[in-house]
Amino acid sequence: MKPGDRFPKFTYPIVTASGEEKWVQVFLEGKFDIGNQMTELFGVVMDISDNYKRTIAIQKLNTELTRSNAELERFAYVASHDLKAPLRAIKNLSSWIEEDIEEIASDDTKSHLSLLGSRIERMEGMLEGLLQYARVSTRSFETTTLNLEKELDDIWSLLGADKHIDFIKHLDVDQVSVPNTPFLLVLNNLISNSIKHGDNELTKIEVSAAIDEENNYYHIEVSDDGPGIPTRFHDKVFELFQSLKPKDEIEGSGLGLSMVQRVVEQYKGSVELDSNPDITRGTTVRFSWPCN
């Protein structure tokens, strides 16, 4: 060793005179003479037991989280993949039955077969939603820069272009730097929810976006003038597979808002619901997303 060299730190367990096991870290420092020869060695022993135990606990939790996420994605894939095949077979079978008895079936029978078909499609949507939910919750995505107006227009062209609904944008930010897939999934689900849960009086859906540069967050709102959500159901709508309408009256898996909440919170954002149909129609969902 020579002057200026750093001694390595040593971390190891010890057992005290009372029999207690502790973890310590040893710091060394040398004293040198004019010939740069080390003449003395000083050491400091620091008790790091608490920090060490916390570090080990965090490592174990991270390992367990990684394992749980992998199991979740594997389960969702197997469940959706293994169930899709027999579900398709049931769908085909019901279609063949409908064709075979078309000329002799009663109105009730035709209605029941139609209901069966719609429920099969709903189950397909739930399986696909489950797989999507697992994927977006367990994977990491690179940050990209998106043109927000273009992305919103693309979403609307897929979901609402054929609807008699005004799509209005109030964008105080042109581009957003975000993980592409999860961010667009949130927007897609919120706009889709407004359409699916609307009624004949739904006339507009509005999207607002702004940036809070001081706190480094994007703030997005998706609003509609639909029937609204009673306040007593505000928590329920964020639960898995929950819908306020009868399942036969609405398309979808019931994963929309639960997926929105999970994804937003996973990326250290927050989401809230503003709706009180006792006062006025409409629902607003606000979410914040960190600027990357």
PyMOL commands that set and color helices and strands:
alter all, ss='L'
color gray80, all
select helices_A, chain A and resi 49-100+107-138+148-159+180-196+231-233+236-238+247-249+256-266
alter helices_A, ss='H'
color red, helices_A
select strands_A, chain A and resi 10-15+21-32+38-47+143-147+166-171+175-179+204-212+217-224+270-274+283-290
alter strands_A, ss='S'
color yellow, strands_A
deselect
rebuild
show_as cartoon
